[in-house]
Amino acid sequence: MTVTSIAAFAAASAADAPPPAPVLMSTLPTGAGADVHVYRDSDGSLSSECTGCGEYAWTLRISRGFAQEHAATCLRRPRPLAA
């Protein structure tokens, strides 16, 4: 007979689970009407994505200032949503 503790089962299940989705922290408008979305990722780092040019940025050193700079300089209009 094999006995598995609930803690061991939960740990094994957690290892198979996908990481939590990034949390939207803020949205910064660009001059052309697009947005730069700033996310807090599951590892605590920040990432950003521009709805105009499509730039996605992630690094352990990204900051809100990086996203603000991109929002100030991106001149691409918002891309149409996929149908």
PyMOL Python script that loads the backbone (N, CA, C, O; Angstrom):
from pymol import cmd

cmd.read_pdbstr("""\
ATOM      1  N   MET A   1       0.842  -1.175   0.000  1.00  0.00           N
ATOM      2  CA  MET A   1       0.000   0.000   0.000  1.00  0.00           C
ATOM      3  C   MET A   1       0.895   1.249   0.000  1.00  0.00           C
ATOM      4  O   MET A   1       1.849   1.336   0.773  1.00  0.00           O
ATOM      5  N   THR A   2       0.576   2.216  -0.878  1.00  0.00           N
ATOM      6  CA  THR A   2       1.344   3.451  -0.962  1.00  0.00           C
ATOM      7  C   THR A   2       0.556   4.572  -0.294  1.00  0.00           C
ATOM      8  O   THR A   2      -0.637   4.743  -0.543  1.00  0.00           O
ATOM      9  N   VAL A   3       1.228   5.318   0.544  1.00  0.00           N
ATOM     10  CA  VAL A   3       0.592   6.443   1.227  1.00  0.00           C
ATOM     11  C   VAL A   3       1.295   7.719   0.778  1.00  0.00           C
ATOM     12  O   VAL A   3       2.519   7.817   0.863  1.00  0.00           O
ATOM     13  N   THR A   4       0.534   8.683   0.309  1.00  0.00           N
ATOM     14  CA  THR A   4       1.072   9.975  -0.116  1.00  0.00           C
ATOM     15  C   THR A   4       0.443  11.052   0.749  1.00  0.00           C
ATOM     16  O   THR A   4      -0.780  11.126   0.867  1.00  0.00           O
ATOM     17  N   SER A   5       1.272  11.879   1.348  1.00  0.00           N
ATOM     18  CA  SER A   5       0.733  12.940   2.200  1.00  0.00           C
ATOM     19  C   SER A   5       0.054  14.009   1.353  1.00  0.00           C
ATOM     20  O   SER A   5       0.372  14.186   0.177  1.00  0.00           O
ATOM     21  N   ILE A   6      -0.863  14.701   1.957  1.00  0.00           N
ATOM     22  CA  ILE A   6      -1.556  15.788   1.257  1.00  0.00           C
ATOM     23  C   ILE A   6      -0.552  16.864   0.857  1.00  0.00           C
ATOM     24  O   ILE A   6      -0.669  17.427  -0.232  1.00  0.00           O
ATOM     25  N   ALA A   7       0.424  17.166   1.698  1.00  0.00           N
ATOM     26  CA  ALA A   7       1.425  18.190   1.388  1.00  0.00           C
ATOM     27  C   ALA A   7       2.244  17.791   0.166  1.00  0.00           C
ATOM     28  O   ALA A   7       2.534  18.628  -0.688  1.00  0.00           O
ATOM     29  N   ALA A   8       2.622  16.508   0.079  1.00  0.00           N
ATOM     30  CA  ALA A   8       3.397  16.053  -1.074  1.00  0.00           C
ATOM     31  C   ALA A   8       2.561  16.114  -2.343  1.00  0.00           C
ATOM     32  O   ALA A   8       3.060  16.488  -3.405  1.00  0.00           O
ATOM     33  N   PHE A   9       1.284  15.747  -2.234  1.00  0.00           N
ATOM     34  CA  PHE A   9       0.385  15.808  -3.390  1.00  0.00           C
ATOM     35  C   PHE A   9       0.213  17.252  -3.851  1.00  0.00           C
ATOM     36  O   PHE A   9       0.255  17.528  -5.049  1.00  0.00           O
ATOM     37  N   ALA A  10       0.018  18.177  -2.903  1.00  0.00           N
ATOM     38  CA  ALA A  10      -0.166  19.597  -3.247  1.00  0.00           C
ATOM     39  C   ALA A  10       1.094  20.162  -3.904  1.00  0.00           C
ATOM     40  O   ALA A  10       1.005  20.938  -4.855  1.00  0.00           O
ATOM     41  N   ALA A  11       2.263  19.775  -3.397  1.00  0.00           N
ATOM     42  CA  ALA A  11       3.512  20.270  -3.982  1.00  0.00           C
ATOM     43  C   ALA A  11       3.683  19.751  -5.404  1.00  0.00           C
ATOM     44  O   ALA A  11       4.100  20.497  -6.290  1.00  0.00           O
ATOM     45  N   ALA A  12       3.366  18.488  -5.625  1.00  0.00           N
ATOM     46  CA  ALA A  12       3.470  17.916  -6.969  1.00  0.00           C
ATOM     47  C   ALA A  12       2.473  18.569  -7.914  1.00  0.00           C
ATOM     48  O   ALA A  12       2.799  18.826  -9.073  1.00  0.00           O
ATOM     49  N   SER A  13       1.267  18.838  -7.437  1.00  0.00           N
ATOM     50  CA  SER A  13       0.248  19.493  -8.266  1.00  0.00           C
ATOM     51  C   SER A  13       0.655  20.917  -8.603  1.00  0.00           C
ATOM     52  O   SER A  13       0.440  21.381  -9.723  1.00  0.00           O
ATOM     53  N   ALA A  14       1.246  21.614  -7.632  1.00  0.00           N
ATOM     54  CA  ALA A  14       1.663  23.002  -7.862  1.00  0.00           C
ATOM     55  C   ALA A  14       2.773  23.056  -8.902  1.00  0.00           C
ATOM     56  O   ALA A  14       2.853  24.014  -9.672  1.00  0.00           O
ATOM     57  N   ALA A  15       3.629  22.041  -8.933  1.00  0.00           N
ATOM     58  CA  ALA A  15       4.714  22.020  -9.905  1.00  0.00           C
ATOM     59  C   ALA A  15       4.179  21.876 -11.327  1.00  0.00           C
ATOM     60  O   ALA A  15       4.810  22.342 -12.275  1.00  0.00           O
ATOM     61  N   ASP A  16       3.031  21.240 -11.482  1.00  0.00           N
ATOM     62  CA  ASP A  16       2.435  21.042 -12.802  1.00  0.00           C
ATOM     63  C   ASP A  16       1.554  22.202 -13.235  1.00  0.00           C
ATOM     64  O   ASP A  16       1.213  22.314 -14.412  1.00  0.00           O
ATOM     65  N   ALA A  17       1.182  23.062 -12.300  1.00  0.00           N
ATOM     66  CA  ALA A  17       0.269  24.165 -12.599  1.00  0.00           C
ATOM     67  C   ALA A  17       1.015  25.271 -13.341  1.00  0.00           C
ATOM     68  O   ALA A  17       2.190  25.518 -13.068  1.00  0.00           O
ATOM     69  N   PRO A  18       0.338  25.938 -14.280  1.00  0.00           N
ATOM     70  CA  PRO A  18       0.987  27.062 -14.959  1.00  0.00           C
ATOM     71  C   PRO A  18       1.195  28.214 -13.982  1.00  0.00           C
ATOM     72  O   PRO A  18       0.462  28.329 -13.000  1.00  0.00           O
ATOM     73  N   PRO A  19       2.183  29.067 -14.239  1.00  0.00           N
ATOM     74  CA  PRO A  19       2.407  30.201 -13.343  1.00  0.00           C
ATOM     75  C   PRO A  19       1.222  31.158 -13.414  1.00  0.00           C
ATOM     76  O   PRO A  19       0.507  31.197 -14.415  1.00  0.00           O
ATOM     77  N   PRO A  20       1.019  31.923 -12.357  1.00  0.00           N
ATOM     78  CA  PRO A  20      -0.081  32.896 -12.368  1.00  0.00           C
ATOM     79  C   PRO A  20       0.084  33.903 -13.514  1.00  0.00           C
ATOM     80  O   PRO A  20       1.202  34.227 -13.914  1.00  0.00           O
ATOM     81  N   ALA A  21      -1.019  34.376 -14.018  1.00  0.00           N
ATOM     82  CA  ALA A  21      -0.995  35.361 -15.102  1.00  0.00           C
ATOM     83  C   ALA A  21      -0.432  36.681 -14.586  1.00  0.00           C
ATOM     84  O   ALA A  21      -0.606  37.007 -13.411  1.00  0.00           O
ATOM     85  N   PRO A  22       0.242  37.447 -15.451  1.00  0.00           N
ATOM     86  CA  PRO A  22       0.720  38.769 -15.040  1.00  0.00           C
ATOM     87  C   PRO A  22      -0.450  39.661 -14.613  1.00  0.00           C
ATOM     88  O   PRO A  22      -1.565  39.525 -15.116  1.00  0.00           O
ATOM     89  N   VAL A  23      -0.181  40.560 -13.691  1.00  0.00           N
ATOM     90  CA  VAL A  23      -1.193  41.479 -13.180  1.00  0.00           C
ATOM     91  C   VAL A  23      -0.959  42.858 -13.799  1.00  0.00           C
ATOM     92  O   VAL A  23       0.145  43.397 -13.725  1.00  0.00           O
ATOM     93  N   LEU A  24      -1.996  43.421 -14.407  1.00  0.00           N
ATOM     94  CA  LEU A  24      -1.887  44.756 -15.003  1.00  0.00           C
ATOM     95  C   LEU A  24      -1.709  45.785 -13.897  1.00  0.00           C
ATOM     96  O   LEU A  24      -2.560  45.917 -13.017  1.00  0.00           O
ATOM     97  N   MET A  25      -0.594  46.515 -13.946  1.00  0.00           N
ATOM     98  CA  MET A  25      -0.296  47.523 -12.925  1.00  0.00           C
ATOM     99  C   MET A  25      -0.732  48.913 -13.363  1.00  0.00           C
ATOM    100  O   MET A  25      -1.245  49.685 -12.553  1.00  0.00           O
ATOM    101  N   SER A  26      -0.533  49.240 -14.645  1.00  0.00           N
ATOM    102  CA  SER A  26      -0.917  50.557 -15.135  1.00  0.00           C
ATOM    103  C   SER A  26      -0.962  50.553 -16.654  1.00  0.00           C
ATOM    104  O   SER A  26      -0.410  49.670 -17.310  1.00  0.00           O
ATOM    105  N   THR A  27      -1.628  51.553 -17.192  1.00  0.00           N
ATOM    106  CA  THR A  27      -1.714  51.756 -18.633  1.00  0.00           C
ATOM    107  C   THR A  27      -1.314  53.194 -18.915  1.00  0.00           C
ATOM    108  O   THR A  27      -1.864  54.129 -18.334  1.00  0.00           O
ATOM    109  N   LEU A  28      -0.353  53.361 -19.811  1.00  0.00           N
ATOM    110  CA  LEU A  28       0.161  54.686 -20.152  1.00  0.00           C
ATOM    111  C   LEU A  28      -0.207  55.006 -21.592  1.00  0.00           C
ATOM    112  O   LEU A  28       0.104  54.216 -22.483  1.00  0.00           O
ATOM    113  N   PRO A  29      -0.858  56.135 -21.854  1.00  0.00           N
ATOM    114  CA  PRO A  29      -1.224  56.481 -23.228  1.00  0.00           C
ATOM    115  C   PRO A  29      -0.011  56.975 -24.022  1.00  0.00           C
ATOM    116  O   PRO A  29       0.897  57.598 -23.472  1.00  0.00           O
ATOM    117  N   THR A  30      -0.016  56.686 -25.316  1.00  0.00           N
ATOM    118  CA  THR A  30       1.014  57.229 -26.206  1.00  0.00           C
ATOM    119  C   THR A  30       0.426  58.435 -26.931  1.00  0.00           C
ATOM    120  O   THR A  30      -0.782  58.666 -26.883  1.00  0.00           O
ATOM    121  N   GLY A  31       1.273  59.193 -27.596  1.00  0.00           N
ATOM    122  CA  GLY A  31       0.818  60.369 -28.325  1.00  0.00           C
ATOM    123  C   GLY A  31      -0.049  60.039 -29.531  1.00  0.00           C
ATOM    124  O   GLY A  31      -0.775  60.902 -30.025  1.00  0.00           O
ATOM    125  N   ALA A  32       0.019  58.790 -30.013  1.00  0.00           N
ATOM    126  CA  ALA A  32      -0.740  58.402 -31.206  1.00  0.00           C
ATOM    127  C   ALA A  32      -2.036  57.669 -30.860  1.00  0.00           C
ATOM    128  O   ALA A  32      -2.728  57.169 -31.748  1.00  0.00           O
ATOM    129  N   GLY A  33      -2.360  57.607 -29.570  1.00  0.00           N
ATOM    130  CA  GLY A  33      -3.617  56.975 -29.166  1.00  0.00           C
ATOM    131  C   GLY A  33      -3.509  55.516 -28.777  1.00  0.00           C
ATOM    132  O   GLY A  33      -4.522  54.891 -28.465  1.00  0.00           O
ATOM    133  N   ALA A  34      -2.308  54.956 -28.786  1.00  0.00           N
ATOM    134  CA  ALA A  34      -2.111  53.572 -28.333  1.00  0.00           C
ATOM    135  C   ALA A  34      -1.863  53.596 -26.822  1.00  0.00           C
ATOM    136  O   ALA A  34      -1.869  54.661 -26.205  1.00  0.00           O
ATOM    137  N   ASP A  35      -1.649  52.438 -26.241  1.00  0.00           N
ATOM    138  CA  ASP A  35      -1.376  52.327 -24.807  1.00  0.00           C
ATOM    139  C   ASP A  35      -0.170  51.439 -24.578  1.00  0.00           C
ATOM    140  O   ASP A  35       0.083  50.505 -25.340  1.00  0.00           O
ATOM    141  N   VAL A  36       0.576  51.736 -23.519  1.00  0.00           N
ATOM    142  CA  VAL A  36       1.634  50.856 -23.043  1.00  0.00           C
ATOM    143  C   VAL A  36       1.122  50.277 -21.727  1.00  0.00           C
ATOM    144  O   VAL A  36       0.908  51.009 -20.760  1.00  0.00           O
ATOM    145  N   HIS A  37       0.928  48.963 -21.697  1.00  0.00           N
ATOM    146  CA  HIS A  37       0.450  48.279 -20.500  1.00  0.00           C
ATOM    147  C   HIS A  37       1.662  47.784 -19.715  1.00  0.00           C
ATOM    148  O   HIS A  37       2.566  47.165 -20.275  1.00  0.00           O
ATOM    149  N   VAL A  38       1.668  48.066 -18.407  1.00  0.00           N
ATOM    150  CA  VAL A  38       2.748  47.634 -17.530  1.00  0.00           C
ATOM    151  C   VAL A  38       2.197  46.539 -16.623  1.00  0.00           C
ATOM    152  O   VAL A  38       1.182  46.731 -15.953  1.00  0.00           O
ATOM    153  N   TYR A  39       2.874  45.387 -16.607  1.00  0.00           N
ATOM    154  CA  TYR A  39       2.425  44.226 -15.840  1.00  0.00           C
ATOM    155  C   TYR A  39       3.443  43.854 -14.771  1.00  0.00           C
ATOM    156  O   TYR A  39       4.647  44.034 -14.956  1.00  0.00           O
ATOM    157  N   ARG A  40       2.946  43.329 -13.642  1.00  0.00           N
ATOM    158  CA  ARG A  40       3.795  42.699 -12.631  1.00  0.00           C
ATOM    159  C   ARG A  40       3.690  41.198 -12.900  1.00  0.00           C
ATOM    160  O   ARG A  40       2.600  40.628 -12.848  1.00  0.00           O
ATOM    161  N   ASP A  41       4.819  40.568 -13.186  1.00  0.00           N
ATOM    162  CA  ASP A  41       4.844  39.147 -13.503  1.00  0.00           C
ATOM    163  C   ASP A  41       4.928  38.308 -12.227  1.00  0.00           C
ATOM    164  O   ASP A  41       5.206  38.832 -11.148  1.00  0.00           O
ATOM    165  N   SER A  42       4.687  37.018 -12.359  1.00  0.00           N
ATOM    166  CA  SER A  42       4.637  36.124 -11.201  1.00  0.00           C
ATOM    167  C   SER A  42       5.950  36.064 -10.432  1.00  0.00           C
ATOM    168  O   SER A  42       5.952  35.727  -9.247  1.00  0.00           O
ATOM    169  N   ASP A  43       7.070  36.384 -11.083  1.00  0.00           N
ATOM    170  CA  ASP A  43       8.366  36.373 -10.401  1.00  0.00           C
ATOM    171  C   ASP A  43       8.706  37.722  -9.774  1.00  0.00           C
ATOM    172  O   ASP A  43       9.794  37.895  -9.226  1.00  0.00           O
ATOM    173  N   GLY A  44       7.772  38.687  -9.852  1.00  0.00           N
ATOM    174  CA  GLY A  44       7.989  40.005  -9.265  1.00  0.00           C
ATOM    175  C   GLY A  44       8.589  41.018 -10.213  1.00  0.00           C
ATOM    176  O   GLY A  44       8.676  42.198  -9.873  1.00  0.00           O
ATOM    177  N   SER A  45       9.006  40.592 -11.392  1.00  0.00           N
ATOM    178  CA  SER A  45       9.574  41.520 -12.371  1.00  0.00           C
ATOM    179  C   SER A  45       8.447  42.263 -13.083  1.00  0.00           C
ATOM    180  O   SER A  45       7.273  41.923 -12.937  1.00  0.00           O
ATOM    181  N   LEU A  46       8.819  43.272 -13.847  1.00  0.00           N
ATOM    182  CA  LEU A  46       7.845  44.030 -14.626  1.00  0.00           C
ATOM    183  C   LEU A  46       8.033  43.736 -16.107  1.00  0.00           C
ATOM    184  O   LEU A  46       9.141  43.447 -16.560  1.00  0.00           O
ATOM    185  N   SER A  47       6.950  43.814 -16.848  1.00  0.00           N
ATOM    186  CA  SER A  47       7.021  43.726 -18.302  1.00  0.00           C
ATOM    187  C   SER A  47       6.082  44.783 -18.859  1.00  0.00           C
ATOM    188  O   SER A  47       5.198  45.272 -18.155  1.00  0.00           O
ATOM    189  N   SER A  48       6.274  45.132 -20.118  1.00  0.00           N
ATOM    190  CA  SER A  48       5.389  46.109 -20.744  1.00  0.00           C
ATOM    191  C   SER A  48       5.106  45.676 -22.172  1.00  0.00           C
ATOM    192  O   SER A  48       5.906  44.988 -22.805  1.00  0.00           O
ATOM    193  N   GLU A  49       3.945  46.097 -22.662  1.00  0.00           N
ATOM    194  CA  GLU A  49       3.548  45.790 -24.031  1.00  0.00           C
ATOM    195  C   GLU A  49       2.836  47.001 -24.608  1.00  0.00           C
ATOM    196  O   GLU A  49       1.952  47.575 -23.972  1.00  0.00           O
ATOM    197  N   CYS A  50       3.232  47.389 -25.833  1.00  0.00           N
ATOM    198  CA  CYS A  50       2.657  48.549 -26.502  1.00  0.00           C
ATOM    199  C   CYS A  50       1.604  48.085 -27.498  1.00  0.00           C
ATOM    200  O   CYS A  50       1.863  47.196 -28.310  1.00  0.00           O
ATOM    201  N   THR A  51       0.415  48.685 -27.439  1.00  0.00           N
ATOM    202  CA  THR A  51      -0.644  48.320 -28.383  1.00  0.00           C
ATOM    203  C   THR A  51      -0.466  49.018 -29.725  1.00  0.00           C
ATOM    204  O   THR A  51      -1.215  48.747 -30.664  1.00  0.00           O
ATOM    205  N   GLY A  52       0.504  49.903 -29.830  1.00  0.00           N
ATOM    206  CA  GLY A  52       0.792  50.573 -31.097  1.00  0.00           C
ATOM    207  C   GLY A  52       1.803  49.799 -31.912  1.00  0.00           C
ATOM    208  O   GLY A  52       1.456  49.187 -32.923  1.00  0.00           O
ATOM    209  N   CYS A  53       3.049  49.820 -31.482  1.00  0.00           N
ATOM    210  CA  CYS A  53       4.111  49.169 -32.255  1.00  0.00           C
ATOM    211  C   CYS A  53       4.254  47.694 -31.922  1.00  0.00           C
ATOM    212  O   CYS A  53       4.918  46.957 -32.651  1.00  0.00           O
ATOM    213  N   GLY A  54       3.647  47.259 -30.846  1.00  0.00           N
ATOM    214  CA  GLY A  54       3.729  45.853 -30.477  1.00  0.00           C
ATOM    215  C   GLY A  54       4.944  45.496 -29.648  1.00  0.00           C
ATOM    216  O   GLY A  54       5.151  44.325 -29.332  1.00  0.00           O
ATOM    217  N   GLU A  55       5.756  46.485 -29.288  1.00  0.00           N
ATOM    218  CA  GLU A  55       6.956  46.178 -28.504  1.00  0.00           C
ATOM    219  C   GLU A  55       6.576  45.528 -27.184  1.00  0.00           C
ATOM    220  O   GLU A  55       5.712  46.022 -26.459  1.00  0.00           O
ATOM    221  N   TYR A  56       7.233  44.415 -26.884  1.00  0.00           N
ATOM    222  CA  TYR A  56       7.103  43.743 -25.603  1.00  0.00           C
ATOM    223  C   TYR A  56       8.466  43.815 -24.946  1.00  0.00           C
ATOM    224  O   TYR A  56       9.472  43.453 -25.557  1.00  0.00           O
ATOM    225  N   ALA A  57       8.509  44.272 -23.721  1.00  0.00           N
ATOM    226  CA  ALA A  57       9.779  44.394 -23.020  1.00  0.00           C
ATOM    227  C   ALA A  57       9.697  43.675 -21.683  1.00  0.00           C
ATOM    228  O   ALA A  57       8.731  43.832 -20.936  1.00  0.00           O
ATOM    229  N   TRP A  58      10.716  42.888 -21.393  1.00  0.00           N
ATOM    230  CA  TRP A  58      10.812  42.239 -20.098  1.00  0.00           C
ATOM    231  C   TRP A  58      12.270  42.125 -19.738  1.00  0.00           C
ATOM    232  O   TRP A  58      13.101  41.713 -20.547  1.00  0.00           O
ATOM    233  N   THR A  59      12.558  42.484 -18.545  1.00  0.00           N
ATOM    234  CA  THR A  59      13.892  42.312 -17.997  1.00  0.00           C
ATOM    235  C   THR A  59      13.779  42.478 -16.502  1.00  0.00           C
ATOM    236  O   THR A  59      12.834  43.098 -16.014  1.00  0.00           O
ATOM    237  N   LEU A  60      14.715  41.943 -15.780  1.00  0.00           N
ATOM    238  CA  LEU A  60      14.689  42.123 -14.325  1.00  0.00           C
ATOM    239  C   LEU A  60      14.882  43.579 -13.948  1.00  0.00           C
ATOM    240  O   LEU A  60      14.581  43.977 -12.823  1.00  0.00           O
ATOM    241  N   ARG A  61      15.392  44.390 -14.899  1.00  0.00           N
ATOM    242  CA  ARG A  61      15.685  45.782 -14.587  1.00  0.00           C
ATOM    243  C   ARG A  61      14.668  46.756 -15.166  1.00  0.00           C
ATOM    244  O   ARG A  61      14.842  47.968 -15.031  1.00  0.00           O
ATOM    245  N   ILE A  62      13.604  46.258 -15.811  1.00  0.00           N
ATOM    246  CA  ILE A  62      12.623  47.182 -16.379  1.00  0.00           C
ATOM    247  C   ILE A  62      11.939  47.955 -15.243  1.00  0.00           C
ATOM    248  O   ILE A  62      11.740  47.432 -14.147  1.00  0.00           O
ATOM    249  N   SER A  63      11.597  49.167 -15.525  1.00  0.00           N
ATOM    250  CA  SER A  63      10.932  49.998 -14.522  1.00  0.00           C
ATOM    251  C   SER A  63       9.763  50.718 -15.186  1.00  0.00           C
ATOM    252  O   SER A  63       9.626  50.713 -16.410  1.00  0.00           O
ATOM    253  N   ARG A  64       8.944  51.323 -14.376  1.00  0.00           N
ATOM    254  CA  ARG A  64       7.840  52.115 -14.900  1.00  0.00           C
ATOM    255  C   ARG A  64       8.387  53.246 -15.770  1.00  0.00           C
ATOM    256  O   ARG A  64       7.748  53.636 -16.747  1.00  0.00           O
ATOM    257  N   GLY A  65       9.553  53.774 -15.427  1.00  0.00           N
ATOM    258  CA  GLY A  65      10.179  54.833 -16.218  1.00  0.00           C
ATOM    259  C   GLY A  65      10.478  54.390 -17.639  1.00  0.00           C
ATOM    260  O   GLY A  65      10.347  55.178 -18.575  1.00  0.00           O
ATOM    261  N   PHE A  66      10.882  53.129 -17.810  1.00  0.00           N
ATOM    262  CA  PHE A  66      11.135  52.594 -19.142  1.00  0.00           C
ATOM    263  C   PHE A  66       9.848  52.626 -19.959  1.00  0.00           C
ATOM    264  O   PHE A  66       9.857  53.041 -21.118  1.00  0.00           O
ATOM    265  N   ALA A  67       8.745  52.190 -19.361  1.00  0.00           N
ATOM    266  CA  ALA A  67       7.457  52.186 -20.052  1.00  0.00           C
ATOM    267  C   ALA A  67       7.001  53.612 -20.357  1.00  0.00           C
ATOM    268  O   ALA A  67       6.445  53.867 -21.425  1.00  0.00           O
ATOM    269  N   GLN A  68       7.230  54.542 -19.431  1.00  0.00           N
ATOM    270  CA  GLN A  68       6.854  55.936 -19.657  1.00  0.00           C
ATOM    271  C   GLN A  68       7.647  56.524 -20.819  1.00  0.00           C
ATOM    272  O   GLN A  68       7.098  57.272 -21.627  1.00  0.00           O
ATOM    273  N   GLU A  69       8.920  56.195 -20.908  1.00  0.00           N
ATOM    274  CA  GLU A  69       9.745  56.691 -22.010  1.00  0.00           C
ATOM    275  C   GLU A  69       9.235  56.147 -23.343  1.00  0.00           C
ATOM    276  O   GLU A  69       9.170  56.878 -24.332  1.00  0.00           O
ATOM    277  N   HIS A  70       8.878  54.877 -23.366  1.00  0.00           N
ATOM    278  CA  HIS A  70       8.355  54.304 -24.611  1.00  0.00           C
ATOM    279  C   HIS A  70       7.030  54.973 -24.981  1.00  0.00           C
ATOM    280  O   HIS A  70       6.802  55.292 -26.148  1.00  0.00           O
ATOM    281  N   ALA A  71       6.159  55.186 -23.997  1.00  0.00           N
ATOM    282  CA  ALA A  71       4.872  55.826 -24.268  1.00  0.00           C
ATOM    283  C   ALA A  71       5.069  57.234 -24.827  1.00  0.00           C
ATOM    284  O   ALA A  71       4.293  57.680 -25.672  1.00  0.00           O
ATOM    285  N   ALA A  72       6.092  57.926 -24.365  1.00  0.00           N
ATOM    286  CA  ALA A  72       6.352  59.291 -24.814  1.00  0.00           C
ATOM    287  C   ALA A  72       6.914  59.342 -26.230  1.00  0.00           C
ATOM    288  O   ALA A  72       6.779  60.356 -26.914  1.00  0.00           O
ATOM    289  N   THR A  73       7.545  58.251 -26.676  1.00  0.00           N
ATOM    290  CA  THR A  73       8.206  58.298 -27.978  1.00  0.00           C
ATOM    291  C   THR A  73       7.525  57.467 -29.073  1.00  0.00           C
ATOM    292  O   THR A  73       7.837  57.646 -30.251  1.00  0.00           O
ATOM    293  N   CYS A  74       6.611  56.573 -28.717  1.00  0.00           N
ATOM    294  CA  CYS A  74       5.973  55.714 -29.723  1.00  0.00           C
ATOM    295  C   CYS A  74       4.932  56.508 -30.512  1.00  0.00           C
ATOM    296  O   CYS A  74       4.030  57.110 -29.929  1.00  0.00           O
ATOM    297  N   LEU A  75       5.060  56.507 -31.813  1.00  0.00           N
ATOM    298  CA  LEU A  75       4.145  57.261 -32.663  1.00  0.00           C
ATOM    299  C   LEU A  75       3.239  56.363 -33.501  1.00  0.00           C
ATOM    300  O   LEU A  75       2.573  56.849 -34.416  1.00  0.00           O
ATOM    301  N   ARG A  76       3.201  55.080 -33.210  1.00  0.00           N
ATOM    302  CA  ARG A  76       2.349  54.153 -33.952  1.00  0.00           C
ATOM    303  C   ARG A  76       0.936  54.188 -33.396  1.00  0.00           C
ATOM    304  O   ARG A  76       0.732  54.205 -32.183  1.00  0.00           O
ATOM    305  N   ARG A  77      -0.037  54.199 -34.298  1.00  0.00           N
ATOM    306  CA  ARG A  77      -1.437  54.165 -33.890  1.00  0.00           C
ATOM    307  C   ARG A  77      -1.770  52.772 -33.354  1.00  0.00           C
ATOM    308  O   ARG A  77      -1.042  51.819 -33.633  1.00  0.00           O
ATOM    309  N   PRO A  78      -2.849  52.639 -32.596  1.00  0.00           N
ATOM    310  CA  PRO A  78      -3.228  51.331 -32.084  1.00  0.00           C
ATOM    311  C   PRO A  78      -3.464  50.335 -33.214  1.00  0.00           C
ATOM    312  O   PRO A  78      -4.064  50.667 -34.237  1.00  0.00           O
ATOM    313  N   ARG A  79      -2.985  49.115 -33.012  1.00  0.00           N
ATOM    314  CA  ARG A  79      -3.200  48.064 -34.016  1.00  0.00           C
ATOM    315  C   ARG A  79      -4.624  47.548 -33.874  1.00  0.00           C
ATOM    316  O   ARG A  79      -5.154  47.486 -32.764  1.00  0.00           O
ATOM    317  N   PRO A  80      -5.254  47.172 -34.997  1.00  0.00           N
ATOM    318  CA  PRO A  80      -6.614  46.614 -34.903  1.00  0.00           C
ATOM    319  C   PRO A  80      -6.591  45.297 -34.155  1.00  0.00           C
ATOM    320  O   PRO A  80      -5.625  44.539 -34.244  1.00  0.00           O
ATOM    321  N   LEU A  81      -7.659  45.024 -33.415  1.00  0.00           N
ATOM    322  CA  LEU A  81      -7.778  43.772 -32.702  1.00  0.00           C
ATOM    323  C   LEU A  81      -8.033  42.631 -33.672  1.00  0.00           C
ATOM    324  O   LEU A  81      -8.747  42.793 -34.662  1.00  0.00           O
ATOM    325  N   ALA A  82      -7.452  41.489 -33.385  1.00  0.00           N
ATOM    326  CA  ALA A  82      -7.674  40.304 -34.238  1.00  0.00           C
ATOM    327  C   ALA A  82      -9.126  39.846 -34.087  1.00  0.00           C
ATOM    328  O   ALA A  82      -9.673  39.845 -32.985  1.00  0.00           O
ATOM    329  N   ALA A  83      -9.733  39.463 -35.191  1.00  0.00           N
ATOM    330  CA  ALA A  83     -11.134  39.043 -35.150  1.00  0.00           C
ATOM    331  C   ALA A  83     -11.248  37.602 -34.735  1.00  0.00           C
ATOM    332  O   ALA A  83     -12.356  37.071 -34.645  1.00  0.00           O
TER     333      ALA A  83
END
""", "prot")
cmd.dss("prot")
cmd.show_as("cartoon", "prot")
cmd.util.cbc("prot")
cmd.orient("prot")
